[in-house]
Amino acid sequence: MPSAADRSCHDAAPILKVTGLAKRFAGGGGISAVSLSAPAGSITAFIGVNGAGKTTTLRCIIGLLEPDAGQISLFGNTSRRAARHRMGFLPEERGLFLHERARDTVAFYGRLQGLPRREACARADLLLDRVGLAHKRNDRLATLSKGNVQRVQILCALVHEPELLLLDEPLSGLDLIAQAEMMSLLAEFQSRGGAVLFSTHTMATAEAVCDRVVILSEGRTVFEGALAEASALAPHGAVVVTTDGAGLAAAAAAVGGRAHPVAGVGEAERWRVVLPREVTHPALIRMFAERGVPIMAFEPIKPGLEGAFWQVAAHTESRAA
């Protein structure tokens, strides 16, 4: 039987829906065709390389930037002002006042969202206790570790109990224990029917936390769907390091594959070799041996989000070229 969160995801209109969003800057960059949705009871990974347009999209949604084109619907309404108190936002830039105390900081953000002072302080205490910082609630942020300051900033986005969370790299600077605590908080938020749009560079984190994926490439949405659907797009092949790139490319082509340079590694180069599904890794290795291609490292591409991401991004870039 599906959970309440699953039923909410499938039956209710999306809490957030973005269609054809565009925002260009005078110096270049921006986004040109971003579309995505965040259903109730979902955590959506928002991934792309640096400069793909993730932060610009989040700023348009929250109202910090005015898009040039497209539509943003929040809670079934296109008015972002009416939805402001129902959203929580963690920006890429961390901007807390370090001379303030932890409890006062979280409560202040609650007051900004309209909470009475007593309620804001009570919620701040509850959240600080939830992430193991109750004993530091009166400490100034300047005395806390970078990870604990990051925890406080995440709590600032949660204190007013929003229905939609927009998070830009929320786990940056957190150790493994703190990451586990934050992921637990997000799971609780999701179970209550909240929606999360979760921008991250870390594919393993996205696979551990999220159930949906939106992939951006060069300012455009190139994939949106369930995590399992995205992972299934991962190619069959391997990442190979060699000092003979031309020989490697010719050997890959001889078995029907395609080779793409990834990065230099000293005198060697790192290549992604994508193979037809029927060609095995041993068959590729034998071809390398027959042609005398020196192999310094060979790692099969694992099914999953990282392989899918590079497959989709590379396909999009090749079409644009």
C-alpha positions as a Python dict, from the first residue, in 0.01 Angstrom:
ca = {
    (1, 'M'): (0, 0, 0),
    (2, 'P'): (146, 343, -91),
    (3, 'S'): (235, 577, 192),
    (4, 'A'): (55, 905, 255),
    (5, 'A'): (355, 1084, 101),
    (6, 'D'): (334, 865, -211),
    (7, 'R'): (-40, 929, -248),
    (8, 'S'): (17, 1301, -201),
    (9, 'C'): (287, 1295, -467),
    (10, 'H'): (65, 1131, -726),
    (11, 'D'): (-276, 1282, -646),
    (12, 'A'): (-207, 1646, -560),
    (13, 'A'): (-105, 1929, -789),
    (14, 'P'): (266, 2014, -761),
    (15, 'I'): (356, 2255, -482),
    (16, 'L'): (601, 2411, -728),
    (17, 'K'): (576, 2413, -1108),
    (18, 'V'): (819, 2598, -1333),
    (19, 'T'): (755, 2621, -1707),
    (20, 'G'): (990, 2760, -1974),
    (21, 'L'): (1188, 2977, -1732),
    (22, 'A'): (1449, 3209, -1885),
    (23, 'K'): (1686, 3464, -1731),
    (24, 'R'): (1983, 3608, -1917),
    (25, 'F'): (2255, 3839, -1785),
    (26, 'A'): (2434, 4119, -1965),
    (27, 'G'): (2774, 3954, -1918),
    (28, 'G'): (2648, 3617, -2043),
    (29, 'G'): (2517, 3308, -1871),
    (30, 'G'): (2182, 3241, -1712),
    (31, 'I'): (1903, 3004, -1810),
    (32, 'S'): (1698, 2969, -2127),
    (33, 'A'): (1444, 2686, -2088),
    (34, 'V'): (1404, 2547, -1736),
    (35, 'S'): (1095, 2345, -1653),
    (36, 'L'): (1046, 2139, -1338),
    (37, 'S'): (799, 2049, -1067),
    (38, 'A'): (811, 1959, -699),
    (39, 'P'): (512, 1749, -586),
    (40, 'A'): (401, 1735, -225),
    (41, 'G'): (584, 1465, -31),
    (42, 'S'): (884, 1458, -265),
    (43, 'I'): (1254, 1542, -251),
    (44, 'T'): (1380, 1643, -593),
    (45, 'A'): (1752, 1647, -672),
    (46, 'F'): (1847, 1951, -880),
    (47, 'I'): (2177, 1873, -1049),
    (48, 'G'): (2406, 2020, -1312),
    (49, 'V'): (2767, 2132, -1354),
    (50, 'N'): (2881, 2473, -1230),
    (51, 'G'): (2717, 2739, -1444),
    (52, 'A'): (2428, 2516, -1556),
    (53, 'G'): (2176, 2757, -1400),
    (54, 'K'): (2071, 2595, -1072),
    (55, 'T'): (2129, 2896, -846),
    (56, 'T'): (1972, 3135, -1100),
    (57, 'T'): (1662, 2915, -1111),
    (58, 'L'): (1632, 2905, -731),
    (59, 'R'): (1669, 3282, -708),
    (60, 'C'): (1392, 3329, -965),
    (61, 'I'): (1162, 3094, -774),
    (62, 'I'): (1217, 3268, -440),
    (63, 'G'): (1179, 3614, -598),
    (64, 'L'): (1535, 3745, -574),
    (65, 'L'): (1552, 3763, -954),
    (66, 'E'): (1280, 3851, -1203),
    (67, 'P'): (1277, 3605, -1495),
    (68, 'D'): (1274, 3727, -1855),
    (69, 'A'): (1024, 3462, -1960),
    (70, 'G'): (836, 3160, -1832),
    (71, 'Q'): (599, 3093, -1547),
    (72, 'I'): (643, 2999, -1182),
    (73, 'S'): (342, 2851, -1001),
    (74, 'L'): (359, 2809, -622),
    (75, 'F'): (79, 2627, -440),
    (76, 'G'): (-135, 2663, -751),
    (77, 'N'): (-83, 3039, -774),
    (78, 'T'): (157, 3250, -980),
    (79, 'S'): (195, 3516, -705),
    (80, 'R'): (527, 3460, -528),
    (81, 'R'): (446, 3730, -273),
    (82, 'A'): (144, 3537, -148),
    (83, 'A'): (357, 3221, -113),
    (84, 'R'): (658, 3379, 59),
    (85, 'H'): (579, 3261, 412),
    (86, 'R'): (514, 2907, 290),
    (87, 'M'): (868, 2864, 157),
    (88, 'G'): (1206, 2810, 322),
    (89, 'F'): (1526, 2902, 138),
    (90, 'L'): (1890, 2812, 198),
    (91, 'P'): (2101, 3027, -36),
    (92, 'E'): (2436, 2932, -185),
    (93, 'E'): (2597, 3225, -4),
    (94, 'R'): (2593, 3182, 374),
    (95, 'G'): (2505, 3521, 524),
    (96, 'L'): (2452, 3486, 901),
    (97, 'F'): (2578, 3748, 1146),
    (98, 'L'): (2852, 3565, 1333),
    (99, 'H'): (2833, 3786, 1642),
    (100, 'E'): (2475, 3667, 1708),
    (101, 'R'): (2386, 3367, 1924),
    (102, 'A'): (2255, 3043, 1771),
    (103, 'R'): (1909, 3053, 1934),
    (104, 'D'): (1859, 3423, 1862),
    (105, 'T'): (1955, 3370, 1496),
    (106, 'V'): (1705, 3089, 1434),
    (107, 'A'): (1431, 3278, 1624),
    (108, 'F'): (1505, 3595, 1424),
    (109, 'Y'): (1437, 3414, 1097),
    (110, 'G'): (1114, 3285, 1244),
    (111, 'R'): (1013, 3642, 1332),
    (112, 'L'): (1092, 3750, 975),
    (113, 'Q'): (837, 3492, 859),
    (114, 'G'): (569, 3630, 1088),
    (115, 'L'): (601, 3413, 1400),
    (116, 'P'): (532, 3574, 1740),
    (117, 'R'): (850, 3610, 1946),
    (118, 'R'): (763, 3342, 2202),
    (119, 'E'): (672, 3088, 1935),
    (120, 'A'): (985, 3168, 1732),
    (121, 'C'): (1206, 3109, 2038),
    (122, 'A'): (1026, 2786, 2126),
    (123, 'R'): (1068, 2650, 1774),
    (124, 'A'): (1434, 2753, 1772),
    (125, 'D'): (1492, 2560, 2095),
    (126, 'L'): (1312, 2254, 1956),
    (127, 'L'): (1512, 2251, 1633),
    (128, 'L'): (1848, 2310, 1802),
    (129, 'D'): (1776, 2018, 2032),
    (130, 'R'): (1673, 1807, 1732),
    (131, 'V'): (2018, 1846, 1570),
    (132, 'G'): (2217, 1815, 1893),
    (133, 'L'): (2295, 2183, 1942),
    (134, 'A'): (2080, 2257, 2247),
    (135, 'H'): (2391, 2296, 2463),
    (136, 'K'): (2525, 2560, 2222),
    (137, 'R'): (2207, 2763, 2182),
    (138, 'N'): (2357, 3065, 2362),
    (139, 'D'): (2695, 3041, 2188),
    (140, 'R'): (2784, 3306, 1933),
    (141, 'L'): (2808, 3174, 1579),
    (142, 'A'): (3169, 3291, 1552),
    (143, 'T'): (3265, 3034, 1815),
    (144, 'L'): (3094, 2743, 1639),
    (145, 'S'): (3251, 2512, 1382),
    (146, 'K'): (3174, 2567, 1015),
    (147, 'G'): (2952, 2259, 1016),
    (148, 'N'): (2752, 2377, 1317),
    (149, 'V'): (2701, 2719, 1158),
    (150, 'Q'): (2569, 2537, 852),
    (151, 'R'): (2327, 2342, 1073),
    (152, 'V'): (2200, 2668, 1221),
    (153, 'Q'): (2146, 2815, 875),
    (154, 'I'): (1943, 2512, 767),
    (155, 'L'): (1729, 2551, 1080),
    (156, 'C'): (1666, 2912, 980),
    (157, 'A'): (1498, 2782, 664),
    (158, 'L'): (1286, 2536, 866),
    (159, 'V'): (1184, 2735, 1174),
    (160, 'H'): (854, 2870, 1035),
    (161, 'E'): (745, 2520, 921),
    (162, 'P'): (731, 2589, 547),
    (163, 'E'): (565, 2362, 292),
    (164, 'L'): (837, 2404, 28),
    (165, 'L'): (1213, 2401, 87),
    (166, 'L'): (1459, 2539, -170),
    (167, 'L'): (1807, 2423, -69),
    (168, 'D'): (2128, 2525, -248),
    (169, 'E'): (2406, 2278, -152),
    (170, 'P'): (2266, 2223, 202),
    (171, 'L'): (2519, 1957, 305),
    (172, 'S'): (2826, 2162, 214),
    (173, 'G'): (3070, 2173, 507),
    (174, 'L'): (2891, 1906, 712),
    (175, 'D'): (3064, 1594, 844),
    (176, 'L'): (2903, 1252, 796),
    (177, 'I'): (2715, 1262, 1126),
    (178, 'A'): (2575, 1607, 1059),
    (179, 'Q'): (2479, 1503, 705),
    (180, 'A'): (2287, 1206, 845),
    (181, 'E'): (2102, 1437, 1087),
    (182, 'M'): (2009, 1677, 808),
    (183, 'M'): (1891, 1395, 582),
    (184, 'S'): (1677, 1267, 868),
    (185, 'L'): (1524, 1614, 906),
    (186, 'L'): (1445, 1622, 534),
    (187, 'A'): (1286, 1275, 552),
    (188, 'E'): (1061, 1396, 836),
    (189, 'F'): (972, 1708, 635),
    (190, 'Q'): (887, 1490, 335),
    (191, 'S'): (673, 1255, 544),
    (192, 'R'): (459, 1551, 651),
    (193, 'G'): (383, 1626, 286),
    (194, 'G'): (645, 1894, 230),
    (195, 'A'): (831, 1933, -101),
    (196, 'V'): (1206, 1986, -132),
    (197, 'L'): (1408, 2109, -430),
    (198, 'F'): (1761, 2003, -341),
    (199, 'S'): (2050, 2149, -543),
    (200, 'T'): (2365, 1939, -509),
    (201, 'H'): (2687, 1845, -689),
    (202, 'T'): (2710, 1513, -502),
    (203, 'M'): (2544, 1229, -687),
    (204, 'A'): (2573, 986, -394),
    (205, 'T'): (2384, 1233, -174),
    (206, 'A'): (2113, 1275, -436),
    (207, 'E'): (2073, 898, -462),
    (208, 'A'): (2053, 862, -83),
    (209, 'V'): (1806, 1144, -19),
    (210, 'C'): (1597, 1213, -329),
    (211, 'D'): (1319, 1030, -511),
    (212, 'R'): (1304, 1258, -814),
    (213, 'V'): (1569, 1419, -1035),
    (214, 'V'): (1591, 1732, -1249),
    (215, 'I'): (1906, 1765, -1462),
    (216, 'L'): (2016, 2099, -1608),
    (217, 'S'): (2265, 2140, -1891),
    (218, 'E'): (2364, 2476, -2036),
    (219, 'G'): (2064, 2653, -1887),
    (220, 'R'): (1804, 2399, -2000),
    (221, 'T'): (1617, 2112, -1839),
    (222, 'V'): (1737, 1794, -2010),
    (223, 'F'): (1574, 1541, -1777),
    (224, 'E'): (1297, 1534, -1517),
    (225, 'G'): (1159, 1221, -1361),
    (226, 'A'): (1192, 952, -1096),
    (227, 'L'): (1535, 863, -960),
    (228, 'A'): (1504, 509, -1096),
    (229, 'E'): (1425, 642, -1443),
    (230, 'A'): (1732, 866, -1434),
    (231, 'S'): (1962, 590, -1312),
    (232, 'A'): (1846, 366, -1596),
    (233, 'L'): (1994, 615, -1844),
    (234, 'A'): (2349, 537, -1728),
    (235, 'P'): (2559, 409, -2019),
    (236, 'H'): (2739, 77, -2041),
    (237, 'G'): (3112, 131, -2058),
    (238, 'A'): (3421, 221, -1859),
    (239, 'V'): (3647, 504, -1748),
    (240, 'V'): (3999, 436, -1874),
    (241, 'V'): (4334, 607, -1816),
    (242, 'T'): (4595, 574, -2092),
    (243, 'T'): (4894, 751, -2247),
    (244, 'D'): (4766, 667, -2597),
    (245, 'G'): (4437, 847, -2646),
    (246, 'A'): (4430, 799, -3022),
    (247, 'G'): (4489, 427, -2985),
    (248, 'L'): (4221, 398, -2719),
    (249, 'A'): (3967, 580, -2936),
    (250, 'A'): (4046, 353, -3232),
    (251, 'A'): (4017, 38, -3016),
    (252, 'A'): (3682, 155, -2875),
    (253, 'A'): (3554, 224, -3225),
    (254, 'A'): (3665, -124, -3337),
    (255, 'V'): (3413, -282, -3096),
    (256, 'G'): (3140, -30, -3178),
    (257, 'G'): (3205, 205, -2886),
    (258, 'R'): (3269, 578, -2850),
    (259, 'A'): (3548, 738, -2648),
    (260, 'H'): (3532, 1086, -2490),
    (261, 'P'): (3829, 1253, -2318),
    (262, 'V'): (3750, 1356, -1960),
    (263, 'A'): (4069, 1505, -1814),
    (264, 'G'): (4444, 1485, -1820),
    (265, 'V'): (4626, 1288, -1548),
    (266, 'G'): (4990, 1393, -1574),
    (267, 'E'): (5121, 1252, -1901),
    (268, 'A'): (4815, 1027, -1928),
    (269, 'E'): (4454, 1104, -2014),
    (270, 'R'): (4125, 991, -1862),
    (271, 'W'): (3860, 874, -2110),
    (272, 'R'): (3497, 765, -2089),
    (273, 'V'): (3430, 474, -2324),
    (274, 'V'): (3063, 406, -2398),
    (275, 'L'): (2993, 59, -2535),
    (276, 'P'): (2698, -114, -2700),
    (277, 'R'): (2511, -320, -2441),
    (278, 'E'): (2617, -647, -2601),
    (279, 'V'): (2991, -568, -2583),
    (280, 'T'): (3149, -687, -2256),
    (281, 'H'): (3427, -518, -2063),
    (282, 'P'): (3664, -814, -2125),
    (283, 'A'): (3604, -774, -2500),
    (284, 'L'): (3715, -411, -2478),
    (285, 'I'): (4021, -502, -2272),
    (286, 'R'): (4118, -770, -2526),
    (287, 'M'): (4097, -513, -2805),
    (288, 'F'): (4325, -280, -2611),
    (289, 'A'): (4574, -565, -2572),
    (290, 'E'): (4558, -662, -2939),
    (291, 'R'): (4630, -303, -3044),
    (292, 'G'): (4899, -247, -2781),
    (293, 'V'): (4712, 35, -2603),
    (294, 'P'): (4871, 91, -2258),
    (295, 'I'): (4606, 92, -1983),
    (296, 'M'): (4694, 251, -1648),
    (297, 'A'): (4344, 228, -1495),
    (298, 'F'): (4014, 68, -1596),
    (299, 'E'): (3690, 125, -1404),
    (300, 'P'): (3352, 3, -1532),
    (301, 'I'): (3079, 268, -1531),
    (302, 'K'): (2835, 173, -1257),
    (303, 'P'): (2460, 199, -1312),
    (304, 'G'): (2340, 504, -1125),
    (305, 'L'): (2283, 875, -1128),
    (306, 'E'): (2640, 985, -1199),
    (307, 'G'): (2664, 779, -1516),
    (308, 'A'): (2319, 894, -1622),
    (309, 'F'): (2407, 1258, -1560),
    (310, 'W'): (2715, 1251, -1781),
    (311, 'Q'): (2531, 1057, -2049),
    (312, 'V'): (2248, 1311, -2065),
    (313, 'A'): (2479, 1613, -2040),
    (314, 'A'): (2716, 1483, -2308),
    (315, 'H'): (2424, 1402, -2540),
    (316, 'T'): (2286, 1754, -2497),
    (317, 'E'): (2621, 1920, -2560),
    (318, 'S'): (2682, 1710, -2873),
    (319, 'R'): (2341, 1810, -3012),
    (320, 'A'): (2412, 2178, -2940),
    (321, 'A'): (2748, 2152, -3118),
}
